[in-house]
Amino acid sequence: MRRSGRRGFTLAELMVVIAVIALLGAITLPYFHRVFGVQRRIACMNNLEKIGQAFYTRSTRGAAAGVHHSDIAVVSWQGALLKYVSDDATVFLCPEDEKEHIPGEGARDKLKQIYIEVFTSGTAGDYGSHAWDVPLDEEYASEWVWRLSQEQYDDLSRTSGHGQGYHYAGYQEGADPTMYWFVFEDQGWKGGGDKDYWDIFLKINVSDTEITLTPIQGAAGYNFSLAMGKGEQKKILIRDMKASAGQPYTLVGAFGTGSYGLNSMAPEILEGSKRLLVLDYEKVIARGSDYDELDRWFTDEKAFPTKVVDGETIPEFFRHMNKANVLFGDGAVKNLTFDEIRIDKAASRQRHWNPRPEL
């Protein structure tokens, strides 16, 4: 009887199969790498399109109030647009960006650094001597400082004696917890006064990304300013709160590190303009054509690392197959080469960067 059986692979045959698989892998791997690279580039371009739409939406909704992207502080522009991208912070992150992203300090954190400075009246032209600081921390309250919900504020306003008869039992959250008031007795620094708490009314609207502070009135005999931070970090937000009564001041929380940079000349770029507005960049601000040392814009390794491609030194943030994604003022998004947008060349600087034709 004839015996049937199946012969196994010889070592030589196995080596041939492995070699064929390795060859196919070597051929197809660059293809798949390129496919995934294209997908990441398209995802980045979609992010920029959403950012462009956010600029347009913010401007359209605020047209009656004259809101424009020129009203956005360059260093905090991502936070200002966050609510116009459905609070999706990933829109500001390029999928090719491998650096660690550090969350920014939100508006609520910044509120803890803000305080009212109280000055005694001085002579004409003199702001007076510093008396004390009144912190605006949401958790802060004392015998001389009250935090009130809108409902509590309404009760205080209806109380006779300018609040002297109002019983304050601590902050009680109202129907809108994002809006409340700070009121205080201006002579609390020396132990009392008339305790009418009718000296400064400061209305506060706060979210995770934005604070709006509106001074309502200031007592006679004192001057008040609104400040943030101490020492070298101190910043005066409102110099004279009495003179600024009824005028809101908005402070945007920092966004932290992201993958895109706003042209530092953005306030001069008109909507519909074919000028570079946002760049897939290493920093939050893309230094525009007003930067003094133009020839160092891309080549300063202290600013960002570089790489050599085909003998040419280019920034590492040209990460989409050695090109960069760019959003223009007209909403168009393009994938451009280093030479097309380098700022140290007159032609590309004039074509893509300069809001002013004469530059």
C-alpha positions in Angstrom: 0.0 0.0 0.0 1.3 3.4 -0.9 1.8 5.7 2.0 0.4 9.3 1.7 1.9 12.3 3.5 2.6 16.0 3.3 6.2 17.2 3.0 7.2 20.1 5.2 9.1 23.2 4.1 12.8 22.9 3.8 15.1 25.5 5.5 15.9 27.0 2.1 12.2 27.4 1.3 11.5 29.0 4.7 14.4 31.5 4.1 13.0 32.4 0.7 9.5 33.0 2.2 11.0 35.2 4.9 13.0 37.1 2.4 9.9 37.7 0.2 7.9 38.9 3.3 10.8 41.2 4.3 11.0 42.6 0.7 7.2 43.2 0.6 7.5 44.9 4.0 10.3 47.1 2.8 8.3 48.1 -0.3 4.9 48.7 1.5 6.1 50.2 4.8 7.1 53.6 3.3 3.7 53.6 1.5 1.8 53.1 4.8 4.0 55.6 6.5 3.1 58.1 3.9 -0.6 57.3 4.0 -0.7 57.8 7.8 1.4 61.0 7.3 -1.2 62.3 4.8 -4.0 61.4 7.3 -2.2 63.4 10.1 -1.6 66.3 7.7 -5.3 66.4 6.8 -6.3 66.2 10.4 -4.1 69.2 11.2 -5.6 71.1 8.2 -9.0 70.3 9.6 -8.0 71.8 12.9 -6.9 75.0 11.2 -10.2 75.1 9.3 -12.0 74.9 12.6 -9.8 77.6 14.1 -10.6 79.8 11.0 -14.3 79.2 11.5 -14.0 80.1 15.2 -12.4 83.4 14.2 -15.3 84.1 11.8 -18.0 83.0 14.2 -16.6 85.1 17.0 -16.4 88.1 14.7 -19.9 87.6 13.3 -21.6 87.2 16.7 -19.8 90.2 18.1 -20.2 92.4 15.0 -22.6 94.7 16.8 -20.1 95.2 19.6 -17.2 95.7 17.1 -15.6 92.4 18.1 -12.9 91.2 15.7 -9.9 89.0 16.0 -7.9 92.2 16.6 -9.5 92.2 20.0 -7.9 88.9 20.9 -4.7 89.1 23.0 -2.0 87.4 20.9 -0.7 85.4 23.9 -4.1 84.0 24.9 -5.8 83.7 21.5 -6.5 79.9 21.9 -8.3 80.4 25.2 -10.4 83.2 23.6 -11.5 80.8 20.8 -12.1 77.7 22.9 -15.8 78.1 23.3 -16.1 78.6 19.5 -14.6 75.1 18.9 -17.1 73.5 21.3 -14.6 73.6 24.1 -12.5 70.9 22.3 -8.9 71.8 23.2 -7.6 69.0 20.9 -8.4 71.4 18.0 -5.3 73.3 19.0 -3.0 70.2 18.9 -1.4 69.0 15.7 -1.3 65.2 15.5 2.3 65.3 14.3 3.3 67.4 17.3 5.2 65.1 19.7 6.2 67.7 22.4 4.5 67.5 25.8 1.6 69.9 26.1 1.2 71.7 29.4 -2.3 72.8 30.5 -2.6 76.5 30.9 -3.7 78.5 33.9 -7.5 78.9 33.6 -9.5 82.0 34.3 -10.6 80.7 37.7 -7.0 80.3 38.7 -6.2 83.8 37.6 -9.1 85.2 39.7 -7.1 84.1 42.8 -4.4 86.5 41.8 -6.6 89.6 41.4 -7.2 92.1 44.1 -8.5 95.7 44.6 -6.0 98.2 45.8 -7.4 100.8 48.2 -5.7 104.2 48.4 -6.4 107.1 50.7 -7.1 110.4 48.9 -4.2 112.5 48.2 -3.7 116.0 46.9 -4.7 117.0 43.4 -3.0 114.7 40.9 -1.9 112.3 43.6 -3.5 108.9 43.9 -2.9 108.8 47.6 -1.2 106.4 50.0 -1.8 102.6 49.8 -4.1 101.4 52.6 -4.9 97.7 51.9 -5.6 95.0 49.3 -8.9 93.2 48.9 -8.5 89.8 47.3 -11.1 88.5 44.9 -10.5 84.8 45.5 -13.9 83.0 45.1 -13.4 81.3 48.4 -12.4 84.5 50.2 -14.7 86.4 52.5 -14.2 88.3 55.7 -15.9 90.6 58.1 -15.1 93.5 55.7 -15.5 91.7 52.4 -18.7 90.0 51.2 -19.2 87.8 48.2 -22.8 87.8 47.0 -24.9 86.0 44.5 -27.2 88.1 42.4 -30.1 87.2 44.7 -28.1 88.3 47.8 -27.1 91.5 46.0 -30.7 92.3 45.2 -31.6 91.8 48.9 -28.7 94.0 49.9 -29.8 96.8 47.5 -33.3 96.7 49.1 -31.9 97.0 52.6 -32.1 100.4 54.3 -29.0 102.2 55.4 -26.9 101.1 52.5 -26.6 97.6 53.8 -26.1 98.4 57.4 -29.2 96.4 58.2 -28.3 93.5 55.9 -27.5 90.2 57.7 -24.7 88.5 55.8 -24.6 84.7 56.4 -21.9 83.8 53.9 -22.1 83.3 50.1 -25.2 81.5 48.9 -25.0 80.2 45.3 -27.7 81.7 43.2 -29.4 80.7 39.9 -26.3 81.7 38.0 -23.2 80.6 39.8 -20.9 82.1 37.1 -22.0 85.6 38.1 -21.7 87.2 41.5 -20.6 90.4 43.3 -17.9 91.5 45.7 -18.8 94.3 48.0 -16.7 95.6 50.9 -16.3 98.3 53.6 -13.5 100.6 52.4 -12.4 101.4 56.0 -12.0 97.7 56.9 -8.2 98.2 56.9 -8.5 100.3 60.0 -11.2 98.3 61.7 -14.6 99.4 60.5 -16.0 102.6 59.4 -19.7 102.9 58.9 -20.1 99.2 57.8 -22.4 100.1 55.0 -20.6 97.9 52.4 -21.7 100.4 49.8 -18.2 101.5 48.9 -17.2 99.3 46.0 -19.5 97.0 43.9 -17.6 94.8 41.6 -19.6 92.5 39.3 -17.8 89.3 38.2 -18.7 86.9 35.4 -16.3 84.0 35.4 -15.9 80.8 33.3 -13.0 78.4 32.9 -11.6 80.5 30.2 -12.7 84.1 30.8 -13.3 86.6 33.6 -15.2 89.8 33.1 -15.0 92.4 35.9 -17.2 95.4 36.0 -16.8 98.1 38.7 -20.1 99.8 39.5 -19.2 102.5 42.0 -16.5 103.8 44.3 -16.8 105.6 47.6 -15.8 109.2 48.1 -12.6 109.8 50.0 -10.7 106.8 48.6 -9.3 105.7 45.2 -9.3 102.2 43.9 -7.4 100.2 41.3 -7.7 96.6 40.2 -4.4 94.7 40.0 -3.2 91.1 39.4 0.0 89.5 40.7 2.7 90.9 42.9 6.3 92.2 42.6 7.7 92.1 39.0 4.6 90.1 37.9 2.2 92.8 39.0 -0.2 94.1 36.3 -2.7 97.0 36.7 -5.9 95.9 35.1 -8.0 99.0 35.9 -6.1 102.1 37.0 -9.1 104.0 38.4 -12.2 101.9 39.2 -14.4 104.9 39.9 -13.6 106.5 36.5 -14.2 103.1 34.9 -17.5 102.5 36.5 -19.8 100.5 34.3 -17.0 99.5 31.9 -16.3 95.8 31.8 -12.8 94.5 31.7 -12.3 91.0 30.3 -9.3 88.8 31.1 -8.7 85.5 29.2 -7.2 82.5 30.9 -4.0 81.2 29.4 -4.4 78.1 27.2 -1.0 76.6 27.8 1.2 75.2 25.1 -0.4 74.3 21.8 0.8 73.4 18.3 -0.2 76.6 16.5 1.0 80.1 16.5 -1.0 83.3 15.7 0.7 85.9 13.6 1.9 88.6 15.9 0.6 91.1 13.4 -2.9 89.5 13.4 -4.6 92.7 14.7 -3.7 94.3 11.3 -5.0 91.4 9.2 -8.4 92.0 7.7 -11.0 89.2 7.4 -10.9 87.8 3.9 -7.2 88.8 3.6 -4.8 86.4 1.9 -2.3 87.0 4.7 -1.0 84.3 7.1 -3.1 84.3 10.2 -2.2 81.0 12.0 0.8 78.7 11.4 1.4 75.1 12.5 4.2 76.4 14.6 6.4 75.7 17.6 5.0 78.5 19.8 1.7 80.2 20.5 2.9 83.4 18.7 4.2 83.3 15.1 6.5 86.3 15.0 5.3 88.3 12.0 7.1 90.6 9.6 7.5 93.2 12.3 10.2 91.1 13.9 13.4 93.1 13.8 15.9 90.3 13.1 14.2 88.9 10.0 17.2 86.8 8.9 17.0 84.8 12.2 13.3 84.0 12.1 13.8 80.4 11.0 17.4 79.8 11.7 17.7 80.8 15.4 18.2 77.4 17.1 17.6 79.0 20.5 14.1 79.7 19.4 13.4 76.2 18.0 15.4 73.2 16.7 16.1 72.7 13.1 16.7 69.7 10.8 18.5 69.2 7.5 16.5 68.1 4.5 18.2 67.7 1.1 21.0 69.9 2.3 18.7 72.7 3.5 18.2 73.6 7.1 14.6 74.0 8.0 12.7 74.2 11.3 11.5 70.9 12.8 8.0 72.2 13.1 7.7 71.8 9.3 6.5 68.3 10.2 4.1 67.5 7.4 6.4 65.8 5.0 8.8 68.8 5.5 6.0 71.3 4.8 3.9 73.5 7.2 0.1 73.9 7.3 -1.0 77.5 7.2 -4.4 79.3 7.8 -5.0 82.5 6.0 -7.3 85.4 6.9 -9.8 84.3 4.2 -10.2 80.9 5.8 -8.1 79.0 3.3 -5.7 76.4 4.6 -2.6 75.4 2.6 0.4 73.1 3.0 3.4 75.1 2.0 7.1 74.6 1.7 9.8 76.4 3.7 10.7 78.7 0.8 7.1 79.7 0.2 6.6 81.2 3.7 10.1 82.0 5.0 10.0 85.5 6.4 13.6 86.4 5.7 12.9 86.6 1.9 11.2 89.7 0.6 8.9 87.9 -1.9 7.4 85.4 0.6 7.3 88.0 3.3 5.4 90.4 1.1 3.0 87.8 -0.3 2.1 85.9 2.9 3.0 87.9 6.0 2.7 91.7 5.5 -0.7 93.2 6.3 0.6 96.5 5.1 1.5 96.7 1.4 4.3 99.1 2.0 6.3 96.7 4.1 
